[in-house]
Every structure is written in structure tokens, then in C-alpha cells.
Amino acid sequence: MFRIYCKIMRIKIDQLAKMEGHLDFVGHILNGDVAKAKIETTEGVRLIESILVDRKFYDAPIITARICGICPIVHSLNTIKAIENAFGIHPTIQTVKLRKLMELSQVIHSHALHLYFLSMPDFYGINDDLDFIKKHPSEASAAIKNREFALKILEVVGGRAIHPIATEVGGFKVLPTKKALQSVLDLYKEAIQSAQKLVKFAAKLNFPKFERKMEFASLWDNKEYAIYDGQVKFLSGKKFDAKNYGKVVDEYQLLSLAAKRANYLGKSFMNGALARLNINHSKLSKEDGRVVKDLKLKFPIYNTFKNVLAQAIELVHATEISGQLLEDLVKTLKPEESLGKKLGLIASGNPKNKTVVGYSLMEAPRGILYDMLEIDRDGTITRADIITPTVQFLNNIEEDLKVYLPNLKQLDQKTRNQKIKTLIRAYDPCISCATH
């Protein structure tokens, strides 16, 4: 008779804090090998896609904005873009500039929040944010000033900082004034200095020595660091437009969990700031290009802890491009009627008078956001599909943890759990979006 002895280490972390939403982690190390590394989302399913069905198309951007309180702008704008794609509406250059300004400001305020108040304290082994603020007060002030600049943009352009009310299919219900835009531009100098301060702070973080070869995906445009429009480009080379993205990314449901998962060609992949930087670093702003050169970064970067550094780099880029857009719009902004009003969309319903399908891609702070809407001849939504960034990278976190956990088995429980939390939080997951 043979007896097999197994040594099992069980790791259970309930309710990881300092992120949007709720999740747990469960890990098993069996005889030194990782047998299980699972992210378990503990929020209830929210059924936003089902809520959209049988609603009129013009209600959709208001509903999808409620998917998340941190990144409502991109949800609303991406839905608007999908509707415009379905109807063949092409917004004006001015409208696109204002939307890009809103999207950049959302990247700024989301990254500044996550960087300084949620993730960076992990790298210093500090659990209490108030202690972190006391030890690094000037950086805390920089993060707050950077966010104030971004939120002011959203108030002026979107009508309010959370859940915008000025945007609509075809344009804007109300345009900002040049005077209001100038009041935001006046904050730019301090905002860019704050962003530069935070990227220098992030560059000094003691990143764990961790590397795993993986796939990355982000929007791509030949002319700019794409966040508003473009194709999805995978680091391995393939590109896909919005219409085909939902076909090549395999989104599926785990019966026991509310959040869906997604793979590309049967494997996990990463999106978000590090993916964008790996794929688009040649398109960074002038100031940010100097930052990357000074940091002597070599691409691609496979250490996913450095998603935090990538967010800090994007802070500088997004702030600088926002300043350029503000300067341009202060000079060129002119009155114009929304194309939605011109076409009488609400009164006429679907201008195509037949069932149409629209697709759109944008970059949320955490990665690629995909929307698909099918709209019947009366303007009623009959089918909807939304693939959020966190859904796309949850599997990649687990693959990272399978490689990372064996390095932690000799540590005490408190230290080991803290390092696991640091890796998960570095991704900046949004569980509300994942359980949409």
C-alpha cells in the first residue's frame, strides 16, 4: 500500500478594500505548486444590458453612465458613439474635440485617485491612507490638484463631474462658453506640474521583480495616442475594428460569479494603462516622451506591477493634451446645433427606418470598452452587448498570481496577503463595471 502525503497551503483574502467594488481571493499551493488562484467577485449581477432592451436609444447613454461612478463619461460617450455608428451620424470636429477633452479628464481624475490613494501606499507597506498622506503631503496635494483640474473640465464641458448631462447623440445639448473654458485653462500650469511631480514619485516605487510574457491590447491610431477612437491592436500584431472586436474576444460567464470573463485566442490578455503604453508609447505627448526617455524604459514591459507607473506617465500625457485642446477651443469654439437636434432624432425615432446595429470602442481608464446596440425601426433597443475593461483582464490577474504565488510561500501570512493585494490593486480593477 502506498500513501501519498500532500502539503496544502490555503490562502483566503476576503473583501479586498481600496478598489471600486468587492472581490475575494482564494489560492491553494499544493506541494509547492499553485493548484488554484481565483478572483471571486462578490457583487451581485446588475443586468444593465437587459435594462437597455426595450428602451429607446436616447435613454441608453443615461443608463450606461450609471455602470460606474468613477468612469461614467466613457460609458456614456461610447454608447453615444455606438448609436451614431448605427445611424451613420458623423459628429463635427468641434464635438470630437470636446469629447476627447472629457475623456482625457476622466483618465486624469481616475488615475490620480487610484495612483496616490489606492495603490501607491501598498508599495510602502502602508494600509492607512491618512498615514500615507502625512508622510507624503506634497504628493497628496499634487494628486488633489490634478483631480481638481480634471473635474473642473467635466463640470464645464459635461455639465457636471459625474454622470454628464450635456452630451447627446450628434453633439451637445449645451456648449460651454469660452470664458468657462479659459477658467479651466488657467488651472493648467499647476495641473501639469502636479502630474510631473506624481510621475517622479511613481518612478521611485520599489516594484517587485516580476515578469511574465503575456498579450496586451489597446486602441491604436496612426496619428495619436488613441483613447477616443481607432482599431484594437494586439501586441502580437493583429488589429480589429469595433464591428469585429466582439467576435474575436471570447466573453463568457462563470455560473458561480456575477462578473463575466474574456480571452483572446483562448488565452488571457491585459489592457489598461500598461497595455496602452506598450503599444502606443511612440505617440506620447512631447513632455511625456521626455519622461519616458529619462526613465530609460524598454518596451514591452511585462511587469504588471508597473501598470501603476504607466498610469503616472499617462497622467502627464492626458494633462498636456487637455491643455492643448483647451487652448485650441478657447480660440476656436463657435455656436453649433447638435446633429441630433437637426435630425430630430427624438421626434422621428430611427432615421434609417429599419433595424440597424452600431458598434463602438473607446479607452476607459482601465482599458478597452466595447459597446454594441441593435436598434429597430421605431428606435427601440432590441439587443445590447457591453464588454468592460475589467472583464477582459480578470483572467490575466489570475495567470499572474499563478506565477507570483510560489515566490510568497515562505512569507508570513500578513506579508504574503499584502503582496497579493498589491498585485491585484495594481491592475485598478472596477468590479461594478465587471458585474454590469
C-alpha positions as CSV (number, residue, x, y, z in Angstrom):
1,M,0.0,0.0,0.0
2,F,1.3,3.4,-1.0
3,R,0.4,6.6,1.0
4,I,0.6,9.9,-0.7
5,Y,1.2,12.9,1.6
6,C,0.1,16.3,0.3
7,K,1.1,19.6,1.8
8,I,-1.5,22.2,1.0
9,M,-1.3,25.9,1.8
10,R,-4.6,27.6,1.6
11,I,-4.8,31.4,1.1
12,K,-8.1,33.3,1.5
13,I,-8.5,37.0,1.4
14,D,-12.0,38.3,2.0
15,Q,-13.2,41.7,0.8
16,L,-10.1,43.3,-0.8
17,A,-10.5,47.0,0.0
18,K,-9.3,50.2,-1.7
19,M,-10.8,49.4,-5.2
20,E,-14.1,50.0,-6.9
21,G,-16.4,47.2,-5.8
22,H,-15.9,44.0,-3.9
23,L,-13.8,40.9,-4.6
24,D,-12.2,38.0,-2.7
25,F,-9.1,35.9,-3.5
26,V,-8.7,32.2,-3.0
27,G,-5.4,30.4,-3.6
28,H,-4.1,26.8,-3.0
29,I,-0.4,25.8,-3.2
30,L,-0.1,22.0,-3.4
31,N,3.3,20.6,-2.7
32,G,4.9,23.9,-3.8
33,D,2.9,24.2,-7.0
34,V,-0.1,26.6,-7.4
35,A,-3.3,24.4,-7.7
36,K,-5.7,27.3,-7.5
37,A,-5.5,31.1,-7.9
38,K,-9.0,32.6,-8.2
39,I,-10.5,36.0,-8.2
40,E,-14.1,35.8,-6.9
41,T,-16.3,38.8,-7.5
42,T,-18.8,39.2,-4.7
43,E,-21.1,41.9,-6.0
44,G,-24.5,40.9,-7.4
45,V,-25.1,41.0,-11.1
46,R,-26.6,44.3,-12.3
47,L,-28.1,43.4,-15.7
48,I,-27.5,46.7,-17.4
49,E,-27.6,45.1,-20.9
50,S,-31.1,43.7,-20.1
51,I,-32.3,47.0,-18.8
52,L,-31.3,48.6,-22.1
53,V,-33.5,46.2,-24.1
54,D,-37.0,47.6,-24.9
55,R,-35.8,51.2,-24.1
56,K,-35.5,53.9,-26.6
57,F,-32.0,54.6,-27.9
58,Y,-31.8,58.1,-26.5
59,D,-32.2,56.6,-22.9
60,A,-29.2,54.4,-23.4
61,P,-26.3,56.9,-22.6
62,I,-28.0,57.9,-19.4
63,I,-28.4,54.3,-18.3
64,T,-24.9,53.1,-19.2
65,A,-23.3,56.1,-17.4
66,R,-24.7,54.5,-14.2
67,I,-22.5,51.4,-14.7
68,C,-19.7,53.2,-12.8
69,G,-19.3,56.3,-10.7
70,I,-15.6,56.7,-11.4
71,C,-15.8,56.4,-15.2
72,P,-19.3,57.3,-16.3
73,I,-18.0,59.6,-19.1
74,V,-16.6,56.8,-21.2
75,H,-19.7,54.6,-20.7
76,S,-22.0,57.4,-21.8
77,L,-19.8,58.5,-24.8
78,N,-19.2,55.0,-26.0
79,T,-22.9,54.3,-26.1
80,I,-23.5,57.6,-28.0
81,K,-20.8,56.6,-30.5
82,A,-22.4,53.2,-31.0
83,I,-25.8,54.9,-31.7
84,E,-24.1,57.3,-34.1
85,N,-22.4,54.4,-35.8
86,A,-25.8,52.6,-36.2
87,F,-27.4,55.7,-37.7
88,G,-24.4,56.8,-39.8
89,I,-24.0,60.1,-38.0
90,H,-20.6,61.8,-38.0
91,P,-20.2,64.5,-35.3
92,T,-18.4,67.7,-36.0
93,I,-14.7,68.2,-35.4
94,Q,-15.6,70.6,-32.5
95,T,-17.8,67.9,-30.9
96,V,-15.0,65.4,-31.1
97,K,-12.5,67.8,-29.5
98,L,-14.9,68.4,-26.6
99,R,-15.5,64.7,-26.2
100,K,-11.8,64.0,-26.2
101,L,-11.3,66.6,-23.6
102,M,-13.9,65.0,-21.4
103,E,-12.3,61.5,-21.9
104,L,-8.8,62.8,-21.1
105,S,-10.1,64.5,-17.9
106,Q,-11.7,61.2,-16.8
107,V,-8.3,59.5,-17.3
108,I,-6.7,62.2,-15.2
109,H,-9.1,62.1,-12.2
110,S,-9.3,58.3,-12.2
111,H,-5.6,57.7,-12.4
112,A,-4.8,60.3,-9.8
113,L,-7.3,58.7,-7.4
114,H,-6.0,55.2,-7.9
115,L,-2.3,56.0,-8.0
116,Y,-2.0,58.0,-4.9
117,F,-4.8,56.9,-2.6
118,L,-5.4,53.3,-3.6
119,S,-2.3,51.7,-5.0
120,M,0.9,53.6,-4.1
121,P,0.5,53.0,-0.3
122,D,0.8,49.2,-1.0
123,F,4.4,49.7,-2.3
124,Y,5.3,51.4,1.0
125,G,3.5,48.7,3.1
126,I,1.1,51.3,4.5
127,N,-2.5,50.3,4.9
128,D,-3.9,53.6,6.3
129,D,-4.2,56.3,3.6
130,L,-4.1,59.0,6.2
131,D,-0.7,57.8,7.4
132,F,0.5,57.8,3.7
133,I,-0.8,61.4,3.3
134,K,1.0,62.5,6.4
135,K,4.3,61.0,5.2
136,H,4.0,62.4,1.6
137,P,1.9,65.6,1.9
138,S,3.2,67.4,-1.2
139,E,2.4,64.4,-3.4
140,A,-1.1,64.2,-1.9
141,S,-1.6,67.9,-2.7
142,A,-0.4,67.2,-6.3
143,A,-2.9,64.4,-6.7
144,I,-5.8,66.5,-5.4
145,K,-4.8,69.4,-7.7
146,N,-4.6,67.1,-10.7
147,R,-8.1,65.8,-10.0
148,E,-9.5,69.3,-9.4
149,F,-8.3,70.3,-12.9
150,A,-10.0,67.2,-14.4
151,L,-13.2,67.6,-12.5
152,K,-13.5,71.2,-13.5
153,I,-13.2,70.2,-17.1
154,L,-16.1,67.8,-16.7
155,E,-18.2,70.3,-14.9
156,V,-17.7,72.9,-17.7
157,V,-18.0,70.6,-20.7
158,G,-20.2,67.8,-19.5
159,G,-22.5,69.8,-17.3
160,R,-21.4,68.1,-14.1
161,A,-18.4,66.0,-12.9
162,I,-20.3,62.7,-12.5
163,H,-22.9,61.4,-14.9
164,P,-22.7,64.1,-17.6
165,I,-25.9,65.8,-18.8
166,A,-24.7,68.0,-21.7
167,T,-23.7,65.2,-24.1
168,E,-26.2,63.6,-26.6
169,V,-26.3,61.7,-29.8
170,G,-24.9,64.1,-32.5
171,G,-23.3,66.6,-30.2
172,F,-24.1,68.6,-27.1
173,K,-27.3,69.9,-25.6
174,V,-25.4,72.9,-24.3
175,L,-22.0,74.1,-25.3
176,P,-19.5,75.5,-22.7
177,T,-18.6,79.2,-23.1
178,K,-15.1,80.4,-24.0
179,K,-14.9,82.2,-20.7
180,A,-15.6,78.9,-18.8
181,L,-13.0,77.1,-20.8
182,Q,-10.5,79.8,-20.1
183,S,-11.2,79.4,-16.4
184,V,-10.1,75.8,-16.7
185,L,-7.1,76.6,-18.8
186,D,-6.0,79.0,-16.1
187,L,-5.5,75.8,-13.9
188,Y,-3.4,74.0,-16.5
189,K,0.1,75.2,-15.4
190,E,-0.4,73.9,-11.8
191,A,-2.0,70.7,-13.1
192,I,0.9,69.7,-15.4
193,Q,3.4,70.5,-12.6
194,S,1.3,68.2,-10.3
195,A,1.3,65.4,-12.9
196,Q,5.1,65.7,-13.3
197,K,5.5,65.5,-9.6
198,L,3.4,62.3,-9.4
199,V,5.3,60.5,-12.2
200,K,8.6,61.2,-10.5
201,F,7.1,59.9,-7.3
202,A,5.8,56.7,-9.0
203,A,9.2,56.1,-10.7
204,K,10.8,55.7,-7.2
205,L,8.5,52.9,-6.2
206,N,10.1,49.6,-5.3
207,F,8.5,47.4,-7.9
208,P,8.7,43.6,-7.2
209,K,11.0,41.7,-9.6
210,F,8.2,40.0,-11.5
211,E,7.9,39.3,-15.2
212,R,5.5,37.1,-17.2
213,K,5.2,37.1,-21.0
214,M,1.7,38.0,-22.0
215,E,-0.6,39.5,-24.6
216,F,-1.6,43.2,-24.5
217,A,-4.3,45.1,-26.3
218,S,-5.3,48.7,-26.7
219,L,-6.8,51.1,-29.2
220,W,-4.4,52.2,-32.0
221,D,-4.4,55.2,-34.3
222,N,-1.6,56.1,-36.6
223,K,-1.8,59.8,-35.7
224,E,-2.2,59.9,-31.9
225,Y,-2.2,58.1,-28.6
226,A,-5.6,56.6,-29.1
227,I,-8.3,56.8,-26.4
228,Y,-11.4,58.1,-28.3
229,D,-11.4,56.1,-31.5
230,G,-9.4,53.6,-33.5
231,Q,-8.8,49.9,-34.0
232,V,-7.8,47.5,-31.3
233,K,-4.2,46.4,-31.7
234,F,-2.8,43.4,-30.0
235,L,0.9,43.4,-29.2
236,S,1.3,40.3,-31.2
237,G,0.2,42.3,-34.3
238,K,-3.4,41.7,-35.2
239,K,-5.8,44.7,-35.5
240,F,-9.6,44.7,-35.3
241,D,-12.3,47.3,-35.8
242,A,-15.2,47.8,-33.5
243,K,-17.6,45.7,-35.6
244,N,-15.3,42.7,-35.3
245,Y,-13.9,43.1,-31.8
246,G,-16.9,41.3,-30.1
247,K,-16.3,38.4,-32.4
248,V,-12.6,37.8,-31.7
249,V,-12.8,38.4,-27.9
250,D,-14.4,35.4,-26.3
251,E,-16.6,36.7,-23.5
252,Y,-18.1,34.1,-21.3
253,Q,-20.0,33.6,-18.0
254,L,-18.9,31.6,-14.9
255,L,-22.0,30.3,-13.4
256,S,-21.0,30.9,-9.8
257,L,-19.9,34.5,-10.3
258,A,-21.6,37.7,-11.5
259,A,-18.7,39.1,-13.5
260,K,-18.0,37.7,-17.0
261,R,-14.6,36.8,-18.3
262,A,-12.9,37.2,-21.7
263,N,-10.0,35.7,-23.6
264,Y,-8.3,36.3,-26.9
265,L,-7.4,33.2,-28.9
266,G,-8.1,31.1,-25.8
267,K,-5.6,33.0,-23.6
268,S,-5.7,35.8,-21.1
269,F,-4.6,39.3,-22.1
270,M,-4.1,42.7,-20.4
271,N,-5.5,46.0,-21.3
272,G,-5.3,49.4,-19.5
273,A,-2.5,51.9,-18.9
274,L,0.4,49.4,-19.3
275,A,-1.1,47.9,-22.5
276,R,-1.6,51.4,-24.0
277,L,1.9,52.4,-23.1
278,N,3.4,49.2,-24.5
279,I,1.6,49.7,-27.8
280,N,1.4,53.5,-28.1
281,H,4.5,54.8,-26.4
282,S,5.7,56.3,-29.7
283,K,2.6,58.5,-29.7
284,L,3.1,60.1,-26.3
285,S,3.0,63.9,-25.9
286,K,6.2,65.9,-26.2
287,E,6.6,66.3,-22.4
288,D,5.7,62.6,-21.7
289,G,8.2,61.5,-24.4
290,R,10.9,63.2,-22.3
291,V,9.7,61.4,-19.2
292,V,9.9,58.0,-20.8
293,K,13.4,58.8,-22.1
294,D,14.6,59.9,-18.7
295,L,13.2,56.8,-17.1
296,K,15.1,54.6,-19.7
297,L,12.1,52.3,-20.1
298,K,12.4,49.4,-22.5
299,F,9.3,48.1,-24.2
300,P,7.4,46.0,-24.0
301,I,7.2,46.0,-20.2
302,Y,6.0,42.6,-18.8
303,N,6.0,43.5,-15.1
304,T,2.3,44.2,-14.4
305,F,3.1,45.9,-11.1
306,K,4.3,48.7,-13.4
307,N,0.7,49.4,-14.5
308,V,1.0,52.0,-11.7
309,L,3.9,53.7,-13.4
310,A,2.1,53.6,-16.7
311,Q,-0.8,55.4,-15.1
312,A,1.5,58.1,-13.8
313,I,3.0,58.5,-17.3
314,E,-0.5,58.8,-18.8
315,L,-1.3,61.5,-16.2
316,V,1.3,63.7,-17.8
317,H,0.2,62.9,-21.3
318,A,-3.5,63.4,-20.6
319,T,-2.9,66.6,-18.8
320,E,-0.7,68.0,-21.5
321,I,-3.1,67.1,-24.3
322,S,-6.0,68.5,-22.3
323,G,-4.1,71.8,-22.1
324,Q,-3.6,71.8,-25.8
325,L,-7.3,71.2,-26.5
326,L,-8.4,73.8,-24.1
327,E,-6.1,76.4,-25.7
328,D,-7.5,75.5,-29.1
329,L,-11.1,75.6,-28.0
330,V,-10.8,78.9,-26.2
331,K,-9.8,80.4,-29.6
332,T,-12.0,78.4,-32.0
333,L,-15.2,77.4,-30.1
334,K,-18.3,78.5,-32.1
335,P,-22.0,78.0,-31.6
336,E,-23.4,75.0,-33.4
337,E,-26.5,72.9,-33.2
338,S,-26.3,69.3,-32.2
339,L,-26.8,67.0,-35.2
340,G,-29.2,65.1,-33.0
341,K,-31.4,68.2,-32.9
342,K,-31.0,68.9,-36.6
343,L,-32.2,65.4,-37.5
344,G,-35.0,65.5,-34.9
345,L,-33.9,62.1,-33.6
346,I,-36.2,62.0,-30.5
347,A,-39.2,63.0,-32.5
348,S,-38.6,60.8,-35.5
349,G,-37.1,57.8,-33.8
350,N,-34.8,55.7,-36.0
351,P,-33.8,57.9,-39.1
352,K,-32.9,54.8,-41.0
353,N,-36.4,53.4,-40.6
354,K,-35.0,49.8,-40.4
355,T,-33.2,47.7,-37.9
356,V,-29.6,48.8,-37.5
357,V,-26.6,47.7,-35.4
358,G,-24.0,50.1,-34.1
359,Y,-20.5,49.4,-32.6
360,S,-18.0,51.5,-30.7
361,L,-14.7,51.2,-28.9
362,M,-13.1,53.7,-26.5
363,E,-10.4,53.5,-23.9
364,A,-11.7,53.7,-20.3
365,P,-9.0,54.5,-17.7
366,R,-8.8,50.7,-17.1
367,G,-8.8,49.6,-20.7
368,I,-10.8,48.9,-23.8
369,L,-14.6,49.4,-23.6
370,Y,-16.8,47.8,-26.3
371,D,-20.5,48.6,-27.0
372,M,-22.9,47.0,-29.4
373,L,-26.5,48.1,-29.8
374,E,-29.2,46.8,-32.1
375,I,-32.0,49.3,-32.7
376,D,-35.3,48.6,-34.5
377,R,-37.1,50.8,-37.0
378,D,-39.0,52.5,-34.1
379,G,-35.8,53.4,-32.2
380,T,-36.2,50.7,-29.6
381,I,-33.1,48.8,-28.5
382,T,-33.6,45.0,-29.1
383,R,-30.1,43.8,-28.3
384,A,-27.1,45.1,-26.3
385,D,-23.6,43.9,-25.5
386,I,-21.1,45.7,-23.4
387,I,-17.6,44.3,-22.7
388,T,-15.9,46.3,-19.9
389,P,-12.1,46.5,-19.3
390,T,-12.1,44.6,-16.0
391,V,-13.9,41.7,-17.6
392,Q,-11.1,41.5,-20.1
393,F,-8.2,41.4,-17.6
394,L,-9.6,39.3,-14.7
395,N,-8.2,36.1,-16.2
396,N,-4.8,37.8,-16.6
397,I,-4.7,38.7,-12.9
398,E,-5.2,35.0,-12.1
399,E,-2.4,34.0,-14.5
400,D,-0.1,36.5,-12.9
401,L,-0.9,35.1,-9.4
402,K,-0.2,31.5,-10.5
403,V,3.3,32.6,-11.3
404,Y,3.7,35.0,-8.4
405,L,2.4,32.9,-5.5
406,P,5.2,30.4,-5.3
407,N,7.6,33.3,-4.5
408,L,5.5,34.1,-1.5
409,K,5.0,30.8,0.2
410,Q,7.9,31.3,2.7
411,L,6.5,34.7,3.9
412,D,4.2,35.1,6.9
413,Q,0.5,35.3,6.2
414,K,0.2,39.1,6.7
415,T,3.1,39.9,4.4
416,R,2.0,37.4,1.8
417,N,-1.5,38.7,1.8
418,Q,-0.3,42.3,1.4
419,K,1.8,41.4,-1.6
420,I,-1.2,39.6,-3.3
421,K,-3.3,42.7,-2.7
422,T,-0.6,44.9,-4.2
423,L,-0.6,42.9,-7.4
424,I,-4.4,42.9,-7.7
425,R,-4.8,46.6,-6.9
426,A,-2.0,47.5,-9.4
427,Y,-4.5,46.5,-12.1
428,D,-7.0,49.0,-10.9
429,P,-10.0,46.6,-11.2
430,C,-13.5,48.0,-11.3
431,I,-15.9,45.3,-10.1
432,S,-19.0,47.5,-10.6
433,C,-18.1,47.6,-14.3
434,A,-17.3,43.9,-14.3
435,T,-20.7,43.0,-12.9
436,H,-22.6,45.3,-15.2
